[in-house]
Amino acid sequence: MIRQLPVVLVCALAWPLSADGQQRVALTRPDGEFAEPFTQVSGVRELPGGRVLVSDLRDKIVQLVDFATGAARPVGREGQGPEEYLMPAGLYPLPDGGALLQDFGNRRFLTIGPDGKIGKAISPPQPPAPTEGAARGGGLLIGALIDARASDGRGNLYFQGMALPGGPNAGPVDSIPIMRWDRAKSVDTVAWLPVTDAMRPQVARSGNTMSVRIGGNRAWAQQVQWGVAADGRIALVEPEPYRVTWIQGRRRTSGPAVATSPIKVTEADKKEYRDQMARTRPIMMAFGGPGGRTATPPPPIAASQDDPEWPEIKPVFSGRQAVLVSPEGEVWVERLRKAGDPTPLYDVFDGAGRLARQVSLRPQSRVVGFGPGTVYVARSDEDDLQYLGRYRRP
């Protein structure tokens, strides 16, 4: 059934300078905001003509939203058959104007055409053995091609390896690969990331089954994050010094370091973090069993009842969702803020790694995707319901 929903059609941009003289743009009102809420926006892809695919991981639904008319219709349905998904996650652009939907539950990807119709399913291959990684500490790559992180203009998908030891007697991994899959058969390694303690997942084993919990017991884990431009260049966002480094083949180009003001962690910061974690569900993945899937429930990983390890100073950014790359190759980095600061702030870097401007959002908002000249923002209300807005990109 197609639902007709009202759409707000207003637009406002402000262009003041920040305290350090950096141009700051305030996105205050969207061109349009979809009236029906989502529970957890996990993917956004603008199709030709302006309609938008939106995946909701918690409600297990994909919708095709028309901001011009307020219409929305479901795309596919929950299940394990053709045109079905169990855990719809990211939506990644394809060269034909369509998208690839990542389905965690069925461990596959579904193609969606520019018309919003689901096509064939694609299963990722096993990643190659970590030949160069052996000299860097080895590393088990099982399940590494399940969780896509980005795509480029050719529709190649990019993944990050897991910091898992290569065997029971192997030492800790000191680096992990960024891998590229061309969706035909080829998987290659395009870059390496140094491993920090915050990147080491928690693991539980039971027979042939292994459960992995991503994220340790550290508040605001500080680590390198990355994204991919349409031309295949990789943008590494480094926390210390705070800068963007572009990688293309063997060439690395670093932008200038950006000075930041340290934010000391206070009791108010700790309370905000605890409250946020209380509303967050951990990502659980299980490998093993027949065909690589679990035949029985995976072994549990006990949740820590203690406070996390608190840093003295907040890092500049934290988490994979803090870094996004626009179709034109600009890197958006969400900054961490002091407790009580309601205004989300993004640093926007250009293709040379230079800080071009800052963009602020309305309270309780985050950037979830881009279109040609547009940026999509999910705004949460007091009930944690999310409303998708479309803005003209500054």
C-alpha positions in Angstrom: 0.0 0.0 0.0 1.3 3.5 -0.9 0.9 6.0 1.9 0.5 9.7 1.1 2.3 11.7 3.8 2.9 15.4 4.0 6.4 16.8 3.3 7.7 20.1 4.6 9.1 22.2 1.8 11.3 24.9 3.3 15.0 25.8 3.1 17.4 27.9 5.2 21.2 28.2 5.3 23.3 30.4 7.4 27.0 31.3 6.7 28.7 32.8 9.7 32.4 32.4 10.7 33.4 30.2 13.6 35.5 31.5 16.4 38.7 30.4 14.6 37.7 32.1 11.4 36.6 28.9 9.7 33.5 29.3 7.5 30.5 27.6 9.3 27.3 26.7 7.6 24.2 26.0 9.7 21.6 23.6 8.2 18.5 24.8 10.0 15.6 23.7 7.9 15.3 20.9 5.3 14.0 21.3 1.8 11.8 18.4 2.8 11.3 16.1 5.8 9.5 12.8 5.5 6.6 12.8 8.0 6.6 9.2 9.0 9.4 8.2 11.4 12.0 5.4 11.2 13.4 3.4 14.1 17.0 3.1 12.9 18.0 4.5 9.6 20.9 2.3 8.4 21.1 3.2 4.7 20.1 6.0 2.3 20.4 6.0 -1.5 19.0 8.7 -3.8 17.8 7.3 -7.1 17.5 9.1 -10.4 14.6 11.4 -10.3 15.0 12.2 -6.6 13.2 9.3 -5.0 15.1 7.8 -2.1 15.7 4.2 -0.8 15.8 4.0 3.0 16.7 0.9 5.0 15.7 0.5 8.6 17.8 -2.1 10.4 15.7 -2.4 13.5 12.3 -2.4 11.8 13.7 -4.7 9.1 12.2 -2.8 6.2 13.3 -1.0 3.1 11.2 1.8 1.7 11.1 3.9 -1.4 10.3 7.5 -0.4 9.2 10.3 -2.7 9.9 13.7 -1.1 7.9 15.5 -3.8 4.6 13.7 -3.2 5.0 12.3 0.3 4.5 8.8 -1.0 6.3 5.7 0.4 6.1 2.1 -0.5 7.9 -1.0 0.8 10.7 -2.6 -1.3 10.8 -6.3 -0.8 10.0 -7.9 2.5 11.5 -9.8 5.5 12.5 -13.3 4.8 15.1 -15.6 3.2 13.7 -16.0 -0.3 14.1 -14.0 -3.5 13.5 -10.2 -3.0 13.7 -10.8 0.8 16.1 -9.7 3.5 16.5 -10.4 7.3 18.7 -7.5 8.4 18.7 -4.6 5.9 21.8 -2.5 6.5 23.7 -0.2 4.2 22.7 0.9 0.7 25.6 1.4 -1.7 25.4 3.2 -5.1 25.7 1.3 -8.3 26.8 2.8 -11.7 23.4 2.2 -13.2 21.8 4.5 -10.7 20.5 1.7 -8.5 21.9 0.3 -5.2 23.3 -2.7 -3.4 21.4 -3.5 -0.2 23.5 -5.2 2.4 21.6 -8.0 4.2 23.4 -9.1 7.4 20.9 -11.8 8.2 21.2 -13.7 4.9 24.9 -12.8 4.5 24.4 -11.4 1.0 23.7 -8.3 -1.0 20.6 -7.6 -3.1 20.6 -5.4 -6.2 18.0 -2.7 -6.4 17.4 -1.1 -9.8 16.9 2.7 -10.5 13.2 1.9 -10.6 13.3 0.7 -7.0 12.7 -2.9 -7.8 14.9 -5.7 -6.2 16.9 -7.8 -8.6 19.3 -10.7 -8.1 21.1 -11.6 -4.9 24.9 -11.6 -4.7 27.0 -13.5 -2.1 30.4 -12.3 -1.3 33.4 -14.6 -1.9 35.9 -15.8 0.7 38.7 -13.2 1.1 42.2 -14.1 0.0 44.8 -15.4 2.5 46.6 -12.4 4.2 50.0 -12.9 2.5 51.4 -9.4 3.2 49.5 -9.4 6.5 51.6 -12.4 7.7 54.5 -10.1 7.9 52.4 -7.5 9.7 51.0 -9.9 12.4 48.8 -12.2 10.4 45.1 -12.0 11.0 42.0 -14.1 10.5 39.8 -12.8 7.7 36.8 -15.0 8.3 33.6 -13.1 7.8 35.5 -10.0 6.7 33.4 -9.5 3.5 30.1 -9.5 5.3 30.2 -5.9 6.6 30.7 -3.5 3.7 32.1 0.0 4.6 31.9 1.9 1.3 31.6 1.7 -2.5 33.1 3.6 -5.4 31.7 4.9 -8.7 32.2 1.5 -10.4 30.2 -0.3 -7.8 33.2 -1.9 -6.1 32.6 -2.6 -2.4 35.2 -2.0 0.3 35.6 -3.9 3.6 37.8 -3.8 6.6 39.4 -6.9 8.0 38.9 -7.9 11.6 41.7 -7.9 14.2 41.4 -11.6 14.9 44.4 -13.8 15.4 45.1 -16.3 12.6 45.0 -19.3 15.0 45.0 -20.4 18.6 48.7 -19.9 18.9 49.0 -16.8 16.9 50.1 -13.5 18.4 48.0 -10.3 18.3 47.4 -8.7 14.9 49.2 -5.4 14.4 47.5 -4.3 11.1 44.4 -5.1 9.1 43.6 -4.8 5.4 41.1 -2.6 3.6 39.8 -4.9 0.8 38.1 -4.2 -2.5 35.6 -6.6 -4.1 34.7 -5.9 -7.8 31.4 -8.0 -7.4 32.6 -10.5 -10.1 35.3 -12.6 -8.4 38.3 -10.4 -7.6 39.2 -9.4 -4.1 42.3 -7.3 -3.5 43.9 -5.4 -0.7 44.2 -1.7 -1.3 45.5 -0.4 2.0 46.5 -1.3 5.6 45.5 0.1 8.9 47.4 -0.1 12.1 45.5 -1.9 14.9 44.8 -0.3 18.2 43.4 -2.0 21.3 40.1 -0.4 20.6 39.9 -2.3 17.3 40.2 -5.8 18.9 36.8 -7.5 19.1 35.6 -9.7 21.8 35.4 -13.4 20.7 33.7 -16.4 22.2 34.0 -20.0 20.7 31.9 -23.1 21.0 32.9 -26.0 18.8 32.9 -24.8 15.2 31.0 -21.7 16.1 32.5 -18.3 16.9 30.8 -15.2 18.1 32.4 -11.8 17.6 31.4 -8.6 19.4 32.6 -5.4 17.7 33.7 -2.7 20.1 35.6 -3.1 23.3 35.1 -1.5 26.8 36.6 1.9 25.9 34.6 5.1 25.8 35.0 7.1 22.6 37.5 4.7 21.1 40.2 6.6 19.2 41.2 5.0 15.9 41.6 5.8 12.2 38.4 5.8 10.2 38.1 5.9 6.5 35.8 6.3 3.5 36.0 5.9 -0.3 35.5 8.5 -3.1 33.7 7.8 -6.3 37.1 7.5 -8.1 38.3 4.8 -5.7 40.6 7.0 -3.6 40.6 6.1 0.1 40.3 8.9 2.7 42.0 8.0 6.0 40.9 10.3 8.8 43.6 10.2 11.5 43.0 11.4 15.0 46.5 12.4 16.0 47.5 14.6 14.3 44.0 15.3 13.2 44.1 15.3 9.4 42.9 13.5 6.2 45.2 11.4 4.1 44.2 10.3 0.7 45.4 7.0 -0.7 45.5 6.2 -4.4 47.5 3.1 -5.2 50.9 3.6 -3.7 50.5 7.3 -3.5 49.6 8.9 -0.1 48.8 12.6 0.1 48.2 14.1 3.6 46.4 17.4 4.2 47.6 19.8 6.8 47.0 19.0 10.5 44.0 20.7 12.0 44.4 22.3 15.4 41.6 21.4 17.9 40.8 22.5 21.5 41.0 19.6 24.0 37.7 18.6 25.6 38.3 17.2 29.1 36.0 14.3 30.1 33.7 15.3 33.0 31.1 13.5 35.0 28.5 15.0 32.7 30.3 13.5 29.7 30.3 10.1 31.4 26.6 10.3 32.2 25.8 11.1 28.5 27.9 8.2 27.4 26.3 5.8 29.8 22.8 6.9 28.7 23.7 6.5 25.0 25.1 3.0 25.6 22.0 2.0 27.4 20.0 2.8 24.2 22.5 1.0 21.9 22.3 -2.6 20.9 25.7 -4.3 20.2 26.4 -5.8 16.8 26.7 -9.6 17.1 28.0 -11.8 14.2 28.3 -15.5 14.3 30.4 -17.7 12.0 30.7 -21.4 11.6 28.3 -24.3 11.4 27.1 -25.8 8.0 27.9 -23.5 5.1 29.5 -21.0 7.4 26.2 -20.2 9.2 25.4 -21.1 12.7 23.2 -24.1 13.2 22.7 -23.4 16.9 22.6 -20.1 18.8 26.1 -18.7 19.1 27.9 -18.7 22.5 27.1 -15.6 24.5 29.6 -12.8 25.2 29.2 -11.5 28.7 28.5 -7.8 28.9 30.7 -5.8 31.2 28.9 -4.4 34.2 31.7 -2.0 35.0 32.3 1.4 33.6 34.3 1.6 30.4 37.9 2.9 30.4 37.6 6.7 30.4 40.1 8.9 28.5 41.2 12.1 30.1 40.5 14.0 26.8 37.9 13.2 24.3 39.2 12.3 20.8 38.3 14.6 18.0 35.9 12.0 16.5 34.9 8.4 17.3 33.2 5.5 15.5 32.8 4.5 11.8 29.6 6.6 11.4 31.6 9.7 12.1 33.2 9.7 8.6 31.3 10.0 5.3 32.5 10.8 1.8 30.2 12.7 -0.6 29.8 11.8 -4.3 32.1 14.7 -5.1 34.8 13.5 -2.8 34.4 15.7 0.2 35.0 14.1 3.6 32.5 14.9 6.4 33.8 14.2 9.9 31.5 14.5 12.9 33.2 16.1 15.9 32.8 15.0 19.5 31.4 17.7 21.7 31.2 18.7 25.3 28.4 17.3 27.4 25.3 19.5 27.1 26.3 20.9 23.7 23.2 20.1 21.5 24.6 21.2 18.1 26.2 18.5 15.9 29.2 19.8 14.1 30.9 18.4 11.0 34.3 19.3 9.6 34.3 19.1 5.8 37.6 18.4 4.0 38.2 18.8 0.3 39.9 16.3 -2.1 43.4 17.5 -1.1 42.7 17.0 2.6 42.3 20.6 3.5 39.6 21.8 5.9 37.1 23.6 3.7 34.3 24.5 6.1 32.2 23.4 9.1 28.6 22.4 9.0 26.3 22.4 12.0 22.9 20.6 12.3 19.8 20.8 14.4 20.0 19.1 17.8 19.8 15.3 17.9 20.7 15.0 14.2 23.3 13.1 12.1 24.3 12.9 8.5 23.2 9.5 7.0 23.8 10.0 3.2 24.2 12.1 0.2 22.7 12.7 -3.3 23.8 14.9 -6.1 23.9 18.3 -4.4 22.0 17.0 -1.4 22.7 15.7 2.1 20.3 13.5 4.1 20.0 14.0 7.9 18.2 11.8 10.4 16.7 13.8 13.3 15.7 12.0 16.5 12.8 13.1 18.7 12.4 12.6 22.4 11.2 9.0 21.8 14.3 8.2 19.7 12.2 8.0 16.5 14.1 9.2 13.5 12.8 11.6 10.8 14.6 11.8 7.5 15.3 15.3 6.0 16.8 16.4 2.7 18.9 19.5 2.6 20.6 21.4 -0.2 24.3 20.6 0.3 26.4 23.7 1.1 
